[in-house]
Amino acid sequence: MQIITLDGAQMTTIREAHLYIARQLRFPAYYGRNLDALYDCLTEYCPDMILILRNADAMRNNLGEYADRLNQVFEDAAADSHLRWIEDPS
């Protein structure tokens, strides 16, 4: 099982967050850079993976309410697949 750490401090805007996530998780080029596409890719391409979010507070500071929606997509994908999602606020 692969373990990938995402750095919330790298997610400075919504656009940058999607670009960063796509790079880190090696999503296909056709990734739509939106929450629906994120869920689809997480459940189709990352089912046997542990994802750890570091600096979650920085992500929330940068993205505001969108950070909560983003986090919810990760939680939903984890509930619907073998993906594990761990949030570390520090």
Protein Blocks (a to p, Z undefined) as FASTA:
>chain_A
ZZddddfklmmbfklmmmmmmmmnopafklgoiaklmmmmmmmmmmmccdddehklmmmm
mnmmmlmmmmmmmmmmmmmmmbdcdddfZZ
